[in-house]
């Protein structure tokens, strides 16, 4: 299995968004660090980051980052 190259993958997803083949693009299970890295090179920021979140696992740093950058957290 080839290693994942996130910048190339995200660039391909941005192409789908730009062509109208996707109305929105997002990520799943991105940590605060991984999301910060993505936001550093993304031309189109993710619309959403879908993560596990409940009273025992609230992830306040991730919540604050998403709120400040306009990424919906679900």
MOPAC internal coordinates of N, CA, C and O (Angstrom, degrees):
PM7 1SCF
backbone

  N    0.0000 0     0.00 0     0.00 0    0    0    0
  C    1.4367 1     0.00 0     0.00 0    1    0    0
  C    1.5284 1   108.79 1     0.00 0    2    1    0
  O    1.2310 1   120.25 1   -48.51 1    3    2    1
  N    1.3165 1   117.12 1   131.49 1    3    2    1
  C    1.4603 1   122.13 1  -179.07 1    5    3    2
  C    1.5263 1   110.22 1   -73.70 1    6    5    3
  O    1.2310 1   120.09 1   -35.08 1    7    6    5
  N    1.3330 1   117.42 1   144.92 1    7    6    5
  C    1.4638 1   119.61 1   177.48 1    9    7    6
  C    1.5284 1   110.84 1   -66.41 1   10    9    7
  O    1.2310 1   121.16 1   -31.75 1   11   10    9
  N    1.3053 1   115.39 1   148.25 1   11   10    9
  C    1.4591 1   121.89 1  -179.16 1   13   11   10
  C    1.5234 1   110.31 1   -75.31 1   14   13   11
  O    1.2310 1   120.62 1   -49.48 1   15   14   13
  N    1.3086 1   116.42 1   130.52 1   15   14   13
  C    1.4622 1   121.46 1   173.91 1   17   15   14
  C    1.5248 1   106.79 1  -112.16 1   18   17   15
  O    1.2310 1   120.80 1   -84.98 1   19   18   17
  N    1.3223 1   116.07 1    95.02 1   19   18   17
  C    1.4512 1   121.03 1  -173.47 1   21   19   18
  C    1.5254 1   113.69 1   -59.27 1   22   21   19
  O    1.2310 1   118.52 1   136.58 1   23   22   21
  N    1.3342 1   120.42 1   -43.42 1   23   22   21
  C    1.4704 1   118.38 1   178.96 1   25   23   22
  C    1.5325 1   112.77 1   -58.66 1   26   25   23
  O    1.2310 1   120.06 1   139.03 1   27   26   25
  N    1.3187 1   117.50 1   -40.97 1   27   26   25
  C    1.4689 1   120.23 1   178.71 1   29   27   26
  C    1.5244 1   110.93 1   -67.65 1   30   29   27
  O    1.2310 1   120.54 1   138.88 1   31   30   29
  N    1.3112 1   116.58 1   -41.12 1   31   30   29
  C    1.4600 1   120.70 1   179.14 1   33   31   30
  C    1.5188 1   110.53 1   -63.95 1   34   33   31
  O    1.2310 1   120.46 1   135.31 1   35   34   33
  N    1.3323 1   116.72 1   -44.69 1   35   34   33
  C    1.4646 1   120.03 1  -179.54 1   37   35   34
  C    1.5281 1   110.24 1   -65.77 1   38   37   35
  O    1.2310 1   120.16 1   141.71 1   39   38   37
  N    1.3165 1   117.30 1   -38.29 1   39   38   37
  C    1.4605 1   120.95 1   177.59 1   41   39   38
  C    1.5320 1   110.48 1   -59.81 1   42   41   39
  O    1.2310 1   120.28 1   138.65 1   43   42   41
  N    1.3206 1   117.07 1   -41.35 1   43   42   41
  C    1.4669 1   120.92 1   177.70 1   45   43   42
  C    1.5311 1   110.75 1   -64.42 1   46   45   43
  O    1.2310 1   120.47 1   140.64 1   47   46   45
  N    1.3277 1   116.71 1   -39.36 1   47   46   45
  C    1.4659 1   120.28 1   178.24 1   49   47   46
  C    1.5263 1   110.71 1   -67.08 1   50   49   47
  O    1.2310 1   120.33 1   142.25 1   51   50   49
  N    1.3268 1   116.97 1   -37.75 1   51   50   49
  C    1.4648 1   120.21 1   176.02 1   53   51   50
  C    1.5257 1   110.66 1   -62.81 1   54   53   51
  O    1.2310 1   120.42 1   144.66 1   55   54   53
  N    1.3299 1   116.79 1   -35.34 1   55   54   53
  C    1.4580 1   120.90 1   176.35 1   57   55   54
  C    1.5199 1   111.72 1   -62.82 1   58   57   55
  O    1.2310 1   120.33 1   138.30 1   59   58   57
  N    1.3231 1   116.98 1   -41.70 1   59   58   57
  C    1.4643 1   120.91 1   176.43 1   61   59   58
  C    1.5197 1   111.11 1   -63.09 1   62   61   59
  O    1.2310 1   120.71 1   139.61 1   63   62   61
  N    1.3246 1   116.24 1   -40.39 1   63   62   61
  C    1.4642 1   121.12 1   178.54 1   65   63   62
  C    1.5307 1   110.39 1   -64.97 1   66   65   63
  O    1.2310 1   120.26 1   133.92 1   67   66   65
  N    1.3201 1   117.11 1   -46.08 1   67   66   65
  C    1.4655 1   121.81 1  -178.23 1   69   67   66
  C    1.5261 1   111.77 1   -64.36 1   70   69   67
  O    1.2310 1   120.41 1   146.93 1   71   70   69
  N    1.3291 1   116.82 1   -33.07 1   71   70   69
  C    1.4652 1   120.49 1  -178.74 1   73   71   70
  C    1.5258 1   112.52 1   -82.39 1   74   73   71
  O    1.2310 1   120.18 1   173.78 1   75   74   73
  N    1.3201 1   117.26 1    -6.22 1   75   74   73
  C    1.4550 1   120.91 1  -179.53 1   77   75   74
  C    1.5224 1   113.97 1    85.92 1   78   77   75
  O    1.2310 1   120.00 1  -176.06 1   79   78   77
  N    1.3180 1   117.61 1     3.94 1   79   78   77
  C    1.4624 1   120.84 1   179.39 1   81   79   78
  C    1.5327 1   112.00 1   -76.89 1   82   81   79
  O    1.2310 1   120.57 1   164.50 1   83   82   81
  N    1.3286 1   116.52 1   -15.50 1   83   82   81
  C    1.4666 1   121.74 1   175.71 1   85   83   82
  C    1.5201 1   107.61 1  -135.43 1   86   85   83
  O    1.2310 1   120.44 1   -48.79 1   87   86   85
  N    1.3353 1   116.76 1   131.21 1   87   86   85
  C    1.4653 1   119.90 1   179.59 1   89   87   86
  C    1.5211 1   111.89 1   -78.19 1   90   89   87
  O    1.2310 1   120.46 1   155.34 1   91   90   89
  N    1.3135 1   116.72 1   -24.66 1   91   90   89
  C    1.4626 1   122.06 1   178.54 1   93   91   90
  C    1.5232 1   107.75 1  -155.87 1   94   93   91
  O    1.2310 1   120.89 1   -24.64 1   95   94   93
  N    1.3227 1   115.89 1   155.36 1   95   94   93
  C    1.4614 1   120.92 1   175.71 1   97   95   94
  C    1.5179 1   108.14 1  -128.81 1   98   97   95
  O    1.2310 1   120.75 1   -33.76 1   99   98   97
  N    1.3133 1   116.17 1   146.24 1   99   98   97
  C    1.4507 1   120.15 1  -177.58 1  101   99   98
  C    1.5146 1   111.64 1  -151.43 1  102  101   99
  O    1.2310 1   121.42 1     4.59 1  103  102  101
  N    1.3151 1   114.88 1  -175.41 1  103  102  101
  C    1.4589 1   121.87 1  -177.82 1  105  103  102
  C    1.5267 1   109.29 1  -131.38 1  106  105  103
  O    1.2310 1   121.31 1   -11.25 1  107  106  105
  N    1.3099 1   115.10 1   168.75 1  107  106  105
  C    1.4538 1   120.98 1   179.37 1  109  107  106
  C    1.5256 1   109.29 1  -137.00 1  110  109  107
  O    1.2310 1   121.27 1   -44.81 1  111  110  109
  N    1.3094 1   115.18 1   135.19 1  111  110  109
  C    1.4670 1   123.01 1   176.09 1  113  111  110
  C    1.5251 1   113.31 1    60.65 1  114  113  111
  O    1.2310 1   119.99 1  -145.23 1  115  114  113
  N    1.3316 1   117.63 1    34.77 1  115  114  113
  C    1.4623 1   121.11 1   176.11 1  117  115  114
  C    1.5230 1   109.03 1   -85.16 1  118  117  115
  O    1.2310 1   120.80 1   -50.11 1  119  118  117
  N    1.3062 1   116.07 1   129.89 1  119  118  117
  C    1.4627 1   122.13 1   175.20 1  121  119  118
  C    1.5284 1   108.72 1   -75.09 1  122  121  119
  O    1.2310 1   120.85 1    -7.25 1  123  122  121
  N    1.3169 1   115.98 1   172.75 1  123  122  121
  C    1.4631 1   120.60 1   177.22 1  125  123  122
  C    1.5212 1   110.37 1   -57.73 1  126  125  123
  O    1.2310 1   119.89 1   133.63 1  127  126  125
  N    1.3191 1   117.81 1   -46.37 1  127  126  125
  C    1.4716 1   122.13 1  -179.19 1  129  127  126
  C    1.5216 1   111.47 1   -62.45 1  130  129  127
  O    1.2310 1   120.54 1   132.53 1  131  130  129
  N    1.3148 1   116.57 1   -47.47 1  131  130  129
  C    1.4637 1   120.35 1  -178.17 1  133  131  130
  C    1.5317 1   110.83 1   -63.75 1  134  133  131
  O    1.2310 1   120.34 1   140.47 1  135  134  133
  N    1.3342 1   116.96 1   -39.53 1  135  134  133
  C    1.4608 1   120.65 1   179.09 1  137  135  134
  C    1.5279 1   110.80 1   -68.43 1  138  137  135
  O    1.2310 1   119.83 1   140.38 1  139  138  137
  N    1.3287 1   117.93 1   -39.62 1  139  138  137
  C    1.4662 1   120.96 1   176.15 1  141  139  138
  C    1.5223 1   110.75 1   -61.06 1  142  141  139
  O    1.2310 1   120.36 1   137.10 1  143  142  141
  N    1.3195 1   116.91 1   -42.90 1  143  142  141
  C    1.4661 1   120.87 1   177.79 1  145  143  142
  C    1.5231 1   110.42 1   -59.94 1  146  145  143
  O    1.2310 1   120.33 1   132.55 1  147  146  145
  N    1.3301 1   116.98 1   -47.45 1  147  146  145
  C    1.4639 1   121.43 1  -179.75 1  149  147  146
  C    1.5245 1   111.06 1   -60.56 1  150  149  147
  O    1.2310 1   120.33 1   135.20 1  151  150  149
  N    1.3133 1   116.97 1   -44.80 1  151  150  149
  C    1.4640 1   120.50 1  -179.18 1  153  151  150
  C    1.5269 1   111.68 1   -64.34 1  154  153  151
  O    1.2310 1   120.37 1   158.31 1  155  154  153
  N    1.3285 1   116.91 1   -21.69 1  155  154  153
  C    1.4556 1   121.35 1   178.94 1  157  155  154
  C    1.5162 1   113.81 1   -69.94 1  158  157  155
  O    1.2310 1   119.61 1   152.94 1  159  158  157
  N    1.3267 1   118.35 1   -27.06 1  159  158  157
  C    1.4694 1   119.99 1  -178.46 1  161  159  158
  C    1.5271 1   113.57 1  -123.19 1  162  161  159
  O    1.2310 1   119.34 1   171.77 1  163  162  161
  N    1.3021 1   118.86 1    -8.23 1  163  162  161
  C    1.4640 1   121.04 1  -178.06 1  165  163  162
  C    1.5237 1   111.15 1   -71.17 1  166  165  163
  O    1.2310 1   120.80 1   -48.23 1  167  166  165
  N    1.3279 1   116.08 1   131.77 1  167  166  165
  C    1.4673 1   120.90 1   171.66 1  169  167  166
  C    1.5225 1   109.04 1   -79.43 1  170  169  167
  O    1.2310 1   120.79 1   144.10 1  171  170  169
  N    1.3297 1   116.09 1   -35.90 1  171  170  169
  C    1.4631 1   123.11 1   176.26 1  173  171  170
  C    1.5261 1   106.66 1  -114.45 1  174  173  171
  O    1.2310 1   119.53 1   -64.94 1  175  174  173
  N    1.3275 1   118.50 1   115.06 1  175  174  173
  C    1.4629 1   119.13 1  -179.58 1  177  175  174
  C    1.5291 1   110.32 1   -70.47 1  178  177  175
  O    1.2310 1   120.13 1   -25.08 1  179  178  177
  N    1.3239 1   117.35 1   154.92 1  179  178  177
  C    1.4601 1   119.00 1   177.55 1  181  179  178
  C    1.5264 1   110.55 1   -64.47 1  182  181  179
  O    1.2310 1   121.01 1   -37.63 1  183  182  181
  N    1.3094 1   115.68 1   142.37 1  183  182  181
  C    1.4607 1   120.09 1   177.89 1  185  183  182
  C    1.5214 1   110.92 1   -76.30 1  186  185  183
  O    1.2310 1   120.79 1   152.03 1  187  186  185
  N    1.3311 1   116.10 1   -27.97 1  187  186  185
  C    1.4565 1   120.29 1  -173.78 1  189  187  186
  C    1.5302 1   110.61 1  -151.36 1  190  189  187
  O    1.2310 1   121.15 1   -29.85 1  191  190  189
  N    1.3282 1   115.41 1   150.15 1  191  190  189
  C    1.4625 1   122.79 1   169.50 1  193  191  190
  C    1.5228 1   105.86 1  -125.15 1  194  193  191
  O    1.2310 1   120.39 1   -69.41 1  195  194  193
  N    1.3161 1   116.86 1   110.59 1  195  194  193
  C    1.4551 1   121.80 1  -178.62 1  197  195  194
  C    1.5265 1   108.42 1   -91.30 1  198  197  195
  O    1.2310 1   120.72 1   -63.32 1  199  198  197
  N    1.3287 1   116.22 1   116.68 1  199  198  197
  C    1.4654 1   121.34 1  -176.98 1  201  199  198
  C    1.5251 1   110.90 1  -137.93 1  202  201  199
  O    1.2310 1   121.48 1   -15.08 1  203  202  201
  N    1.3186 1   114.77 1   164.92 1  203  202  201
  C    1.4631 1   120.52 1   172.47 1  205  203  202
  C    1.5247 1   107.96 1   -74.12 1  206  205  203
  O    1.2310 1   120.60 1   -51.41 1  207  206  205
  N    1.3098 1   116.46 1   128.59 1  207  206  205
  C    1.4617 1   120.66 1  -179.93 1  209  207  206
  C    1.5320 1   108.13 1  -151.50 1  210  209  207
  O    1.2310 1   120.29 1   -56.33 1  211  210  209
  N    1.3132 1   117.06 1   123.67 1  211  210  209
  C    1.4602 1   122.44 1   179.69 1  213  211  210
  C    1.5298 1   107.94 1  -157.62 1  214  213  211
  O    1.2310 1   119.11 1    -3.63 1  215  214  213
  N    1.3272 1   119.30 1   176.37 1  215  214  213
  C    1.4663 1   120.91 1  -175.07 1  217  215  214
  C    1.5276 1   115.03 1   -53.50 1  218  217  215
  O    1.2310 1   119.83 1   149.65 1  219  218  217
  N    1.3182 1   117.93 1   -30.35 1  219  218  217
  C    1.4593 1   120.38 1  -178.95 1  221  219  218
  C    1.5282 1   111.33 1   -87.05 1  222  221  219
  O    1.2310 1   119.72 1   157.93 1  223  222  221
  N    1.3102 1   118.13 1   -22.07 1  223  222  221
  C    1.4747 1   123.46 1  -176.99 1  225  223  222
  C    1.5243 1   108.03 1  -132.79 1  226  225  223
  O    1.2310 1   120.33 1  -100.48 1  227  226  225
  N    1.3453 1   116.97 1    79.52 1  227  226  225
  C    1.4607 1   121.33 1  -172.88 1  229  227  226
  C    1.5254 1   114.33 1   -89.05 1  230  229  227
  O    1.2310 1   119.11 1   155.11 1  231  230  229
  N    1.3024 1   119.29 1   -24.89 1  231  230  229
  C    1.4581 1   124.84 1   177.90 1  233  231  230
  C    1.5446 1   112.71 1    51.74 1  234  233  231
  O    1.2310 1   119.69 1  -118.48 1  235  234  233
  N    1.3268 1   118.19 1    61.52 1  235  234  233
  C    1.4631 1   120.28 1  -175.75 1  237  235  234
  C    1.5297 1   114.23 1   -61.66 1  238  237  235
  O    1.2310 1   119.45 1   143.95 1  239  238  237
  N    1.3247 1   118.66 1   -36.05 1  239  238  237
  C    1.4736 1   119.94 1   179.68 1  241  239  238
  C    1.5222 1   110.47 1   -64.58 1  242  241  239
  O    1.2310 1   120.46 1   138.10 1  243  242  241
  N    1.3176 1   116.73 1   -41.90 1  243  242  241
  C    1.4625 1   120.70 1   178.25 1  245  243  242
  C    1.5245 1   110.45 1   -66.63 1  246  245  243
  O    1.2310 1   120.46 1   138.68 1  247  246  245
  N    1.3109 1   116.73 1   -41.32 1  247  246  245
  C    1.4669 1   121.27 1   177.84 1  249  247  246
  C    1.5314 1   110.34 1   -59.52 1  250  249  247
  O    1.2310 1   120.24 1   134.43 1  251  250  249
  N    1.3190 1   117.15 1   -45.57 1  251  250  249
  C    1.4677 1   121.05 1   179.95 1  253  251  250
  C    1.5217 1   111.97 1   -64.77 1  254  253  251
  O    1.2310 1   119.92 1   138.59 1  255  254  253
  N    1.3286 1   117.76 1   -41.41 1  255  254  253
  C    1.4612 1   120.99 1   178.42 1  257  255  254
  C    1.5235 1   110.39 1   -62.64 1  258  257  255
  O    1.2310 1   120.49 1   133.13 1  259  258  257
  N    1.3142 1   116.68 1   -46.87 1  259  258  257
  C    1.4660 1   119.79 1  -179.59 1  261  259  258
  C    1.5258 1   110.90 1   -62.20 1  262  261  259
  O    1.2310 1   120.41 1   137.86 1  263  262  261
  N    1.3104 1   116.81 1   -42.14 1  263  262  261
  C    1.4658 1   120.76 1   179.62 1  265  263  262
  C    1.5264 1   110.93 1   -62.67 1  266  265  263
  O    1.2310 1   120.08 1   138.13 1  267  266  265
  N    1.3199 1   117.45 1   -41.87 1  267  266  265
  C    1.4669 1   120.87 1  -176.70 1  269  267  266
  C    1.5258 1   113.35 1   -75.27 1  270  269  267
  O    1.2310 1   120.00 1   160.77 1  271  270  269
  N    1.3320 1   117.61 1   -19.23 1  271  270  269
  C    1.4661 1   120.30 1  -177.96 1  273  271  270
  C    1.5264 1   112.93 1  -109.01 1  274  273  271
  O    1.2310 1   120.22 1   179.47 1  275  274  273
  N    1.3302 1   117.18 1    -0.53 1  275  274  273
  C    1.4601 1   120.27 1   177.90 1  277  275  274
  C    1.5156 1   114.82 1    79.82 1  278  277  275
  O    1.2310 1   120.33 1  -163.25 1  279  278  277
  N    1.3283 1   116.98 1    16.75 1  279  278  277
  C    1.4633 1   121.32 1   177.30 1  281  279  278
  C    1.5298 1   107.20 1   -91.35 1  282  281  279
  O    1.2310 1   120.23 1   -57.27 1  283  282  281
  N    1.3236 1   117.17 1   122.73 1  283  282  281
  C    1.4636 1   120.45 1   178.79 1  285  283  282
  C    1.5230 1   109.21 1   -70.76 1  286  285  283
  O    1.2310 1   120.96 1   -40.58 1  287  286  285
  N    1.3122 1   115.76 1   139.42 1  287  286  285
  C    1.4619 1   122.01 1   179.62 1  289  287  286
  C    1.5232 1   107.98 1  -111.56 1  290  289  287
  O    1.2310 1   120.83 1   -61.24 1  291  290  289
  N    1.3260 1   116.02 1   118.76 1  291  290  289
  C    1.4716 1   119.56 1   179.48 1  293  291  290
  C    1.5033 1   109.53 1  -126.61 1  294  293  291
  O    1.2310 1   120.10 1   180.00 1  295  294  293

